[in-house]
């Protein structure tokens, strides 16, 4: 199987830097949204804490963890199941898996421990 790299030259499969499939691009977009949520959600919490009390609860970290876990599963499926072997998808998967595990364990520990936000 032959793939085309930029410039129209044929290249070996799996040696491209960017994703070759739509699923690979969606997985990278999901990873970007998930990682950006860990910046945006605390800003929303700080800004609207007194106006909307829902932002001052356990819901915001759970939203971040769910987005991160969905992006991780999507990247894992792209790399292992659907054969997306671009370097960017592999690097993203290697970075997302430990990050998702760490944040998931932290949020689960806070929920089980009854941590109070605020």
C-alpha positions as CSV (number, residue, x, y, z in Angstrom):
1,X,0.0,0.0,0.0
2,X,1.4,3.3,-1.0
3,X,0.6,6.7,0.5
4,X,1.2,10.2,-0.9
5,X,3.1,12.7,1.2
6,X,3.2,16.4,0.6
7,X,4.5,17.2,-2.8
8,X,2.9,14.1,-4.4
9,X,5.8,11.8,-3.8
10,X,4.9,8.3,-2.7
11,X,6.0,7.4,0.8
12,X,6.0,4.3,2.9
13,X,2.8,3.7,4.9
14,X,2.8,4.9,8.4
15,X,5.8,7.3,8.1
16,X,3.9,10.5,7.7
17,X,3.9,13.2,10.4
18,X,0.3,14.2,10.2
19,X,-2.7,12.0,10.2
20,X,-3.8,10.4,6.9
21,X,-7.5,9.7,7.8
22,X,-10.4,11.6,9.1
23,X,-10.5,9.6,12.3
24,X,-6.9,10.6,13.0
25,X,-7.7,14.2,12.5
26,X,-10.8,13.9,14.7
27,X,-8.7,12.2,17.4
28,X,-6.2,15.1,17.4
29,X,-9.0,17.6,17.5
30,X,-10.5,15.8,20.5
31,X,-7.2,15.8,22.2
32,X,-6.8,19.5,21.7
33,X,-10.3,20.2,23.0
34,X,-9.7,18.0,26.0
35,X,-6.4,19.6,26.9
36,X,-7.8,23.1,26.4
37,X,-10.6,22.3,28.7
38,X,-8.1,22.0,31.6
39,X,-7.3,25.7,31.0
40,X,-10.8,26.9,30.1
41,X,-12.8,25.1,32.9
42,X,-10.9,26.6,35.8
43,X,-11.2,30.1,34.2
44,X,-15.0,29.6,34.0
45,X,-15.1,28.4,37.6
46,X,-13.1,31.5,38.9
47,X,-15.1,33.9,36.8
48,X,-18.6,32.7,37.5
49,X,-18.2,31.2,40.9
50,X,-20.5,33.6,42.7
51,X,-23.0,34.0,39.8
52,X,-23.6,30.3,39.0
53,X,-22.9,28.0,42.0
54,X,-22.9,24.9,39.7
55,X,-19.4,25.9,38.6
56,X,-18.1,25.6,42.1
57,X,-18.8,21.9,42.5
58,X,-17.3,18.6,41.4
59,X,-18.9,18.9,37.9
60,X,-16.2,20.9,36.3
61,X,-13.3,18.4,37.0
62,X,-15.5,15.6,35.9
63,X,-16.3,17.3,32.6
64,X,-12.5,17.7,32.0
65,X,-11.8,14.1,32.8
66,X,-14.6,12.8,30.5
67,X,-13.3,15.0,27.6
68,X,-9.7,13.7,28.3
69,X,-10.8,10.1,28.5
70,X,-12.9,10.3,25.3
71,X,-9.9,11.8,23.5
72,X,-7.6,9.1,24.9
73,X,-9.9,6.3,23.8
74,X,-10.3,7.8,20.4
75,X,-6.5,8.1,19.9
76,X,-6.0,4.6,21.1
77,X,-8.6,3.3,18.7
78,X,-7.0,5.3,15.8
79,X,-3.5,3.9,16.5
80,X,-4.3,0.3,17.4
81,X,-7.5,-0.6,15.8
82,X,-7.8,1.6,12.7
83,X,-4.1,1.6,11.8
84,X,-3.4,5.4,11.9
85,X,0.3,5.3,12.3
86,X,1.2,9.0,11.8
87,X,3.8,10.3,14.2
88,X,1.6,13.0,15.5
89,X,-1.1,10.5,16.5
90,X,1.4,8.1,18.2
91,X,3.0,11.0,20.1
92,X,-0.4,12.3,21.2
93,X,-1.5,8.8,22.3
94,X,1.7,8.3,24.3
95,X,1.2,11.7,26.1
96,X,-2.6,11.3,26.6
97,X,-2.7,7.8,28.2
98,X,-0.7,8.6,31.3
99,X,-2.3,12.0,31.6
100,X,-5.8,10.6,31.4
101,X,-5.0,7.9,33.9
102,X,-3.5,10.4,36.4
103,X,-6.4,12.9,36.1
104,X,-9.0,10.2,36.3
105,X,-7.5,8.8,39.4
106,X,-7.2,12.2,41.0
107,X,-10.8,13.1,40.3
108,X,-12.1,9.7,41.4
109,X,-10.1,10.0,44.6
110,X,-11.5,13.5,45.2
111,X,-15.1,12.3,44.6
112,X,-14.6,9.2,46.8
113,X,-12.9,11.3,49.5
114,X,-15.6,13.9,49.5
115,X,-13.3,16.8,48.7
116,X,-15.0,20.2,48.9
117,X,-14.3,22.6,46.1
118,X,-13.9,26.2,47.1
